[in-house]
Amino acid sequence: MSEAKARKLASYSLNLCADYYQIHIEDEEFDDDFPDDWGNQLVTNKIAVAPGIVGVGTARNMTVPIQLDLLDRGSEDEFDSWDHVVEASLDVPSGKIAILGCTAYFPDATRISVKPGSYRVRIYSRGLAGLSKDGLEGDDYYHIVIWSQAYSPTSVLKRWSAS
């Protein structure tokens, strides 16, 4: 990564319903072909990946706050203020990224226009331990950062443990 500071190309503040404890970031033309281990990926690493889609594992099965930033490049960050940080690659041949809850009405999804190609998606999560006893209320917060980058394997940069 470059020493120059990454520049925001677009920024979105969203509140998305995380049905089944997940949010999807996908190529607009993703064909809904989920791998058999999708749920296990989400539980194990709070991220799931298949061609054309990245799933974000959330702490609540409710509406959650998300900040999404499209950057001109990746950035070197400190993870001290975050509970969990993961990243994965996402191919976007259509030139449009959609972000939505897994059961949301797809035509209403937020869309981001990008140059067709490969992107890196980094998900920062915090407040994971701050849920109410019934799991309906919480301080969980998700920051998703996307930038153009050639494919590289999925990575857990900081792992959160409930214990």
N, C-alpha and C positions, 0 to 999 in steps of 0.2 A: 504494500500500500504506500501511497505517496505521502510525503511530509506535509504537503499543502492540505489545509483544512477542507473537508468535504463541504460542498455547497448544496443547500436545499433547492430542488427543482420544483417540488410541490409538497404540500402539507395538508393533512386531513385529520380533523378531530371527529371521532366516530363513537357512537354507542350502539353496539351490535348485540343481538340476542345470541348467546353462546349455547344454543341447544346441544345436548349431548356433550357439553363441556368442550366445544370446539368452534373455531372460526376458520373459514377457508380463504386462502389467497390463491387465485387460479387464473390460468389463461382463459380468456373469454370463450374459447372453443374447446375447453376441457370436456372430455366425453364421459365423465362419471364412472370411470373404470378404477375402482379403489382396490388396493391389494387386500388379501385376506388378513394381514397383520396390521391394518390401519389403526384399529382401536388399541392394540398392544403398543404400537409406536407412540401414540398419544399419551398413554398411561406411563410408559417407561421414561420417555424423554420430553414430554410436553410438546412434541413436534412429530408430524407424520408427513411422509413424502411419497409421491407417485409422479409419474410423468405428467407435467402440466398443472400440478397442484401441490401446495404446502398447507398442512393443517396446523393450527395453533391450538395447543391444549390449554384450557383455562381452568381456574380454580372453582368457578361457579357455573351452574347451568342456568344462568340468568343474563340479563343485559350487562355488558361490561364496557368500561371505557378503553378506547384504543386511540393512540396517536400514531399515524402512519406518515412517514416521510420518505419521499423519493429523493435520493442524493445523486450527485454527479460522480461519486466514487465512494469506496468504502472508507471507514475511518477507524483509527486506533482509539479505543475507548477504555475507560476504567469501568469495572463492573461492580465496584464496592456498594453502590446504592441499589443494586438489583439483586433479587433472589435467585433468578434463573435466566440464563442467556443461551440461546441456541441459534444455529443458522443452517440454511440449506440452499441449494440451487433450484431455480425455477425457470423452465423454458417457456418463453412467451412468443410463439410464432405468429399469433394473431396481431400483436402490437397493442393489446388491451389486457390489463390486469383487472380482475374483479375481486372485491373483498366483501364477504358476507358471512352470516351465520349459516350453518350447514343445512338448515331447513327453511331458510329465507327464500322469498320469491325472487328468482334470479334476475328478472328484468329490472328490479329495484336496487340491485347491487351497486355500490360505488365502483366506478370504473376509472382507471388511470391509463391514459394513452402513453405508450412508450415505443421506442424503436424495437421492432421484432428482434429477438435474440435471447441470450441467457442472462439471468439476473441472480443476484444473491439476496436472500431474505434473512435478516437477523431479527430475532424476537427477544425483547427484554421484558421480563416479568418481575413485578414486585408487589408487596402486600399480600403474598400468598398465604401467610399465616393469620391474616386479620379477618377471618370470616366469622359471621355469627354462628351460634350453635346449630341453627337449622340450615346453614349454608346459603341462605337467600340474600343476605347483606354482606358487604365486604369492602375492603380497601384495595382489592387487587386492581392492577393497572398494567396495561400492555403497550409497549412502544415497538412498533414494527418499522424497520428501516430497509429500504430496497435500493439496490444500485446495480448497474450493468457490470457483469463479471462472468468470465468463462466458468463452466461447471467445475465444482469441487465437492467432495463428499460432505454429507451432513455432519455437523459437529456440535457437541455440547461444550460450550465455552465456560459455563459456570452451572453447576448442578445444585438444585435446591432439594433439601431433605426436610420432611415434616418433623423429624425427630430432633 
